[in-house]
Amino acid sequence: METLAQILEHNRAALPEATALVSGAERVTWRQLHERATALAAHLRNQGLAPGERVACILPNRPSFCIVYWACALGGYALVPINPRLRRDDLRAILADSGAAALFHMEAAGDADYGAIVQALRSELPALRLRVLAADTTESAEAADWTGMTTGNGGAFTPAAATPDDVFAIVYTSGTTGLPKGAMLTHRNLVVTARKTAESLACTPQDVFLVAVPLYHIFGICPSILTAAQLGARVVLMETFKADAALELCARERVTVHHGVPTMFVLELASPKLHELDLSPLRTGYIAGAPCPVDVVRRIRTELGCNVLIAYGLTETSPTLTATSFDDDDVTRSQTVGRPLPGAEVRIRRDVDGALAGPGEVGELECRGYGIMKGYWNKPAQTEEVLDAEGWFKTGDLATIDAGGYVRIVGRKKEMIVRGGYKIYPAEVESLLYAHPLVRQAAVVGVEDRVLGERSVAAIVPAAAVADAEAASEELRAHVRARLADYKVPDRVVFLDALPMTASGKVQKHLLREHVGQVAK
């Protein structure tokens, strides 16, 4: 099976009454999911949408997202998933850049009435021809339109003749730098990556996947939905992550695979439900998106009973590029992101002279293989900056590769701090700070300095209330000073209630830098 449509068609034929997804009290079989997606794909075709046109969706973790996802696969459309937390300017930018012909959106959320926002933007979005409230539960005239579009079997609908190299999704990067771009991911990118993910985690058709990571994010699109679909396995959707509810859902649905960012697992380990529920079916999952301290890895395995692996990738790599293995110890899982999965290649290129680096040398991580995007949508110049003629992609991450092939991420290239001519890699300092009991979350950024060029600031979310900030600050600086060179010791430590995060669990360092820069002044 080389395209997503082939996977859905196979599951409908081979597993018609098996449960494909669970959402609250709703259970949807592969036959029902195929029928609803086919009906929607037929409707889009009847509305004049041609294969290759873009279909955007602003939807949370609900069955409606999955229906749009599979309708795009059947109709040959390019899915454009959009973060529901975005607002007017961001929505306009993505809808205009993608040239989306159709948009499916949720009801109002918080202060955002998506229907009203998009209606006000219609004059600026000439390509947008269809807007639909994709409401699973709301009873309204607009919701009735959605119900009608997804009812029936699509008549004599024939899936589009998609090829493995056709674009299935244009996924806009989470924008930790504030400048999101649309990565074009093909059927081949995603199908092969999903297969490699399943092999890495030793998944089987009997596995049950908890999907608490956002479906609009690449973590939801491929390692969650598609990996499960390739196996004919079941996914359990969770719209909003809450630790107690997640553990209850794992127990009730006998979840075996649980992906997430470190924060999710830390909150679950702190939940009183942890020792009240039968979580014995929980088997494994990927942790990605941020460093995970060794004691957290150990506790996830021993207390939660989940033999997690650490994975690394980007939206542009579909995403899984490297991962640890079940044979790796906790320290290796914590301090590295494993080795390349079969079929992927990685190398390090030094900044100083552009030569390939040797074992242990720091440089930019470059990669090549099955998951590398086709390019950035509508941005050929930016594509050429990161993707060469031989297929090597520049990740923008600074890393090392040791003699055993294990990759260690030391920070983003753009986040490297140069203090008085000395280079500081934030991830190296952050990993030490995470090991201190005072620290729940840590991020290190550089702020301008007239003398040194930059000074480093460590932003800390404390594990408990800090009575004496000055003493706590010096304790953390001493902790780093005892283990690293003196120039790597944070010049300043600030304590915050929370770090600015993307919905996928990454620290938005451009926002943090602005904030701590003001505090430092």
Secondary structure, 3 states (H helix, E strand, C coil): CCCHHHHHHHHHHHCCCCEEEEECCEEEEHHHHHHHHHHHHHHHHHCCCCCCCEEEEECCCCHHHHHHHHHHHHHCCEEEECCCCCCHHHHHHHHHHHCCCEEEECCCECCECHHHHHHHHHHHCCCCCEEEECCCCCCCHHHHHHHHHCCCCCCCCCCCCCCCCCEEEEEECCCCCCCCCEEEEEHHHHHHHHHHHHHHCCCCCCCEEEECCCCCCHHHHHHHHHHHHHHCCEEEECCCCCHHHHHHHHHHHCCCEECECHHHHHHHHCCHHHHCCCCCCCCECEECCCCCCHHHHHHHHHCCCCCCEEEEECHHHCCEEEECCCCCCHHHHHHCCCEECCCCEEEEECCCCCCECCCCCCEEEEEECCCCCCEECCCHHHHHHHECCCCCEEEEEEEEECCCCCEEEEEEHHHCEEECCEEECHHHHHHHHHCCCCEEEEEEEEEEECCCEEEEEEEEEECCCCCCHHHHHHHHHHHHHCCCCHHHCCCEEEECCCCCECCCCCECHHHHHHHHHHHHC
